[in-house]
Amino acid sequence: MKIMNYKLLSCLPLLSLVLLMSACEDEQYAVPTLPQELRNDVIKRTLGPNLVGLNIEFAYGIAIPKSLGKLVSAEVEASIAGAEATYLDNKSYSTNGSGQDVGVDVGSKSVNSGNKTTVTFTKDTIAATLRYFYRIPASAKGKEVSFTFSAKASNGQTVSYKMGPYKIAEMDMVLDLAVKDNDAAYISIEDMAVYGPAAAATNAAKIDLVYLYRVVPNVTFLHALVAPSAKTYLPGVTLPAGVSKSAKINKVWALRDFHLARLQYGIYIDDVDFQQLDLSGSPDFAINLKAESGAWVETADGKYRAYIYVNSIDNTTKSAKISIKRYTMK
Amino acid sequence: MVKYIKLMSTLFFTLALVACNEEFPIDEDGLLITTRTQCYVSNFEMLGSDFQTVRTKAAVIDTVAQTVNVEVAYGTDLKNLYPQFSLVTDAKLDPKITGKVDFSDLANPKKYTVVSGNRKIKKEYTLNVTVQKL
């Protein structure tokens, strides 16, 4: 036992020396060499599902070493031409000490031509980050769209970067519909619109819900969304001729979709939420709706599923502001 | 040295035997069966489909009559409710509540059995739901 211990001990200094030597062989830091070429990079700035009418935003960074020349143009080609509001910002942004984005003009206003959006640089620029806003057109609904970002330098070099594909949602969205008790109270999910009594009579087959505000003693009724079929919960409402459809409604609390609520909550309702929604056994009324609450709705024929978000309520004017995301079932 | 090794192994063996002999009985749900004999509902809550309370006031729990009386707000969707029982320490509920419960049949109140910590005492509570009147 003792002999073994001694042998081990004698090995230790040697082992330490080897360790010490290898530990000292640190690699020298070297400043990375700048590739002598035009370079680019892209990040996507928007989150959540891509809805028709909304923007997909990117930041496109391009740079070339000063010795090689300057930037001439930047271009984005979308696989599906964007809506008219699509543009490539002609400003290069940087963030100041207060966290504000400050833009500096670097080129002429972007020009849309077919699927392409181009900015031509007018200032001597060797590095820029341009923002690209792709307004999703109705023609892209349910399809996939991808983007090719490219840039040209004065020395003839070109560079490009592919992004995508991105799925464009099937959902439709409408924001800030004003509903008012006994007035603009008839909601059509099919039309994604609100009608007054006269218009509701002419569109009777399309009316899915009635908005009403009631103060009932001893009971909390207040703001309600009720299907015309649930007469018990429509006190004092005279339905226009022919308005009699049913619907399934499920009250939800604290589901503040980012697109509908436009608040700080990063929650997004996507196509898949509607596909997996199960409203069997849900009632045809929802009373006591509060601001920032909502309700899942399925039309009587099962053709549409929707989420109605209550943006705001007003007890004195007996009105509310609602926003709707709707999905057409296949 | 050998002496020590022998001593140590004897000690470990004894320890292992003791550890194996200790009994921690568990029931069919993998829950510890304890010595507690208390068996009652201590609190009750009822949530709607939006996970907000639908009670109009605190539920009345009668541990002698073994009833829980709860009044829910006018316009409550009775088919999609989530009852929540708070029980005395170590007790459990049968049947288990695993999701939405349909309370629309008000004439036939649902019954839930509280099982004590020692799993020997069972008390059946009747959950009476009433809807707030207009």
Contacts between the chains, C-beta under 8 A, distances in Angstrom:
chain1	res1	chain2	res2	distance
A	1	B	1	7.7
A	216	B	74	7.6
A	216	B	134	6.6
A	218	B	132	7.3
A	218	B	133	7.7
A	218	B	134	7.4
A	219	B	73	7.4
A	219	B	74	4.2
A	219	B	75	7.6
A	219	B	132	6.2
A	219	B	134	6.0
A	220	B	73	6.2
A	220	B	74	7.5
A	221	B	74	7.2
A	221	B	75	6.9
A	224	B	75	7.9
A	233	B	75	6.5
A	250	B	49	5.5
A	250	B	77	7.9
A	250	B	80	7.5
A	251	B	48	6.7
A	251	B	49	5.9
A	251	B	50	4.4
A	251	B	77	7.5
A	252	B	49	7.8
A	252	B	50	5.3
A	253	B	50	4.0
A	253	B	51	6.3
A	253	B	52	5.3
A	281	B	79	5.2
A	281	B	80	6.4
A	281	B	102	7.7
A	282	B	49	7.5
A	282	B	77	7.1
A	282	B	79	7.9
A	282	B	80	6.9
A	283	B	77	4.6
A	283	B	79	7.1
A	285	B	75	6.8
A	287	B	74	7.7
A	287	B	75	4.1
A	288	B	73	7.3
A	288	B	75	6.7
A	293	B	50	7.1
